[in-house]
């Protein structure tokens, strides 16, 4: 979403994150862009720059292209709404910390937002799940991503804002839902981003 709409839909979330949650995307525009590309081969899509607005992000123009293959990526791609509630979260040192009442209540908002993405998931020909061998590796990767953006662009999420963004990733969607999406192929990756196993979801090691 462009910044004004993005700020509106992100307002009031318990982590005070400025972007990244289900509900922060222009679903109808995404569907229309995909359908137009499937029909004509032309892709007309907005660009989003996470470094703008001191790391809060904003749209930064439009791009026209003619891709032969269109790849969608995202941390909750393929997730569907469930009735799962998460009572605990895994943190970096491997221990568990109780989520707050506000976080648990907001999970219901997230689950409702995920319903809007189902038409997008239904348009995907294949789903590849890049799955961390340890769930808390995603914390390290996100920190590295923001550090790189700060180094390259001079703007990123930092300090408490980054800490809250990391906590959002660990609590907004129950980890079991993130780790069990309906994928055609799963690639298990260690914390160094090395692939340690690739195969069909039903054959993956426990």
C-alpha positions in Angstrom: 0.0 0.0 0.0 1.1 3.6 -0.5 2.2 5.3 2.7 -1.1 7.0 3.7 -3.1 3.8 3.4 -0.3 1.8 4.9 -0.1 3.9 8.0 -3.9 3.7 8.4 -4.1 -0.1 8.3 -1.0 -0.6 10.4 -2.2 1.8 13.2 -2.9 0.1 16.5 -1.0 -3.1 16.0 0.6 -4.2 19.3 4.1 -4.2 17.9 3.8 -0.8 16.3 5.3 -2.1 13.1 5.0 0.2 10.0 4.8 -2.6 7.4 5.0 -6.3 6.8 1.7 -7.5 8.3 -1.0 -9.3 6.4 -3.4 -6.5 5.3 -0.6 -4.1 4.3 -0.9 -4.9 0.6 -3.2 -3.8 -2.3 -4.8 -7.2 -2.9 -7.1 -6.1 -5.7 -4.2 -4.5 -7.5 -2.1 -7.6 -7.0 -4.8 -9.8 -8.5 -5.4 -7.5 -11.4 -1.6 -7.2 -12.2 -1.2 -11.0 -12.1 -4.3 -11.6 -14.3 -3.2 -9.0 -16.8 0.2 -10.6 -17.0 -1.3 -14.1 -17.5 -3.5 -12.7 -20.3 -1.1 -10.4 -22.1 2.5 -11.1 -20.8 2.8 -7.5 -19.7 3.3 -6.7 -16.0 2.5 -3.3 -14.6 3.3 -3.1 -10.9 4.2 -0.6 -8.2 7.6 -0.6 -6.6 8.1 -0.4 -2.8 11.2 0.9 -1.1 11.6 -0.2 2.5 14.3 2.4 3.1 12.0 5.4 2.6 10.4 7.3 5.5 13.3 6.2 7.9 12.7 2.5 7.2 8.9 2.6 7.3 8.7 2.3 3.5 6.6 3.7 0.7 5.9 3.2 -2.9 8.5 4.7 -5.2 7.0 4.5 -8.7 5.9 1.8 -11.2 7.6 -0.7 -13.3 6.6 -2.2 -16.6 8.1 -5.5 -17.7 7.5 -8.7 -19.7 8.7 -11.5 -17.5 8.5 -15.1 -18.7 8.3 -16.2 -15.1 6.7 -14.3 -12.2 8.0 -15.0 -8.7 6.1 -13.8 -5.6 7.9 -13.9 -2.3 7.1 -13.0 1.3 7.4 -14.2 4.8 3.8 -15.4 5.1 3.2 -16.4 1.4 0.9 -19.4 1.3 -0.4 -19.1 4.8 -4.1 -19.6 5.2 -6.3 -18.6 8.1 -6.7 -21.3 10.8 -8.2 -21.5 14.3 -4.8 -21.9 15.8 -3.9 -19.8 18.8 -0.2 -19.4 19.9 0.4 -19.3 23.6 4.1 -19.1 23.6 6.9 -18.0 21.3 10.5 -19.2 20.8 13.1 -16.5 21.3 16.7 -16.4 20.3 18.2 -18.3 23.3 15.8 -21.2 22.8 13.6 -20.5 25.8 9.9 -19.7 25.6 8.2 -16.4 26.5 4.5 -15.9 26.9 2.8 -13.7 24.4 0.8 -10.8 25.6 -3.0 -10.6 25.7 -2.9 -7.8 23.1 -0.7 -9.9 20.8 -3.0 -12.9 21.2 -6.1 -10.7 20.4 -4.4 -9.3 17.4 -3.8 -12.7 16.0 -7.6 -12.8 15.2 -7.1 -9.6 13.1 -4.2 -11.3 11.3 -6.3 -14.4 10.6 -9.1 -12.3 9.1 -6.6 -10.5 6.9 -5.1 -13.8 5.6 -8.5 -14.6 4.1 -8.0 -11.8 1.6 -4.9 -13.4 0.3 -6.4 -16.8 -0.6 -7.3 -15.7 -4.2 -3.6 -14.8 -4.7 -2.4 -18.2 -3.4 -4.9 -19.9 -5.7 -3.2 -18.2 -8.7 0.2 -19.6 -7.9 1.3 -22.5 -10.1 4.0 -23.7 -7.6 4.8 -22.9 -4.0 8.4 -23.3 -2.8 8.8 -23.1 0.9 12.3 -21.8 2.0 12.1 -23.2 5.6 14.5 -22.4 8.4 15.9 -25.5 10.1 15.4 -23.5 13.3 12.6 -21.0 13.5 14.5 -18.4 15.3 17.0 -18.1 12.4 14.5 -15.7 10.9 15.4 -13.3 13.6 19.0 -13.3 12.6 18.2 -12.9 8.9 15.8 -10.0 9.5 18.5 -8.2 11.5 21.0 -8.7 8.8 18.6 -7.4 6.2 18.0 -4.2 8.1 21.7 -3.8 8.8 22.5 -4.1 5.1 19.8 -1.6 4.2 21.2 0.8 6.8 24.7 0.4 5.3 23.6 0.7 1.7 20.8 3.3 2.0 21.4 5.0 5.3 17.9 4.2 6.6 16.3 1.1 8.2 14.5 -0.1 11.3 16.8 0.1 14.3 16.7 -0.3 18.1 13.3 -0.8 19.6 11.6 -0.5 16.3 13.6 -3.5 15.0 13.1 -5.5 18.2 9.3 -5.1 17.9 9.4 -6.0 14.2 11.3 -9.2 15.1 8.8 -10.0 17.8 5.9 -9.4 15.3 7.4 -12.1 13.0 7.5 -14.5 15.9 4.0 -13.9 17.3 1.7 -12.5 14.6 1.2 -15.9 12.9 1.6 -19.1 15.0 5.0 -20.7 14.1 3.3 -24.0 13.3 1.2 -22.3 10.6 4.3 -20.7 9.0 6.2 -24.0 9.1 3.4 -26.1 7.6 2.1 -24.2 4.5 0.8 -26.2 1.6 4.0 -26.2 -0.6 4.9 -28.2 -3.7 8.6 -28.2 -2.6 10.4 -27.5 0.6 14.0 -26.3 0.9 15.3 -26.5 4.5 18.0 -23.9 5.1 20.4 -23.5 8.1 21.1 -20.2 9.8 24.0 -19.6 7.3 21.4 -19.8 4.5 22.9 -23.1 3.3 20.5 -25.6 1.8 20.6 -28.8 3.8 17.6 -30.6 2.3 15.2 -30.2 -0.7 12.3 -32.3 -1.6 8.5 -32.8 -1.4 6.8 -31.6 1.7 5.5 -35.0 2.8 9.1 -36.4 2.6 10.8 -33.8 4.6 12.8 -35.0 7.7 11.2 -34.4 11.1 
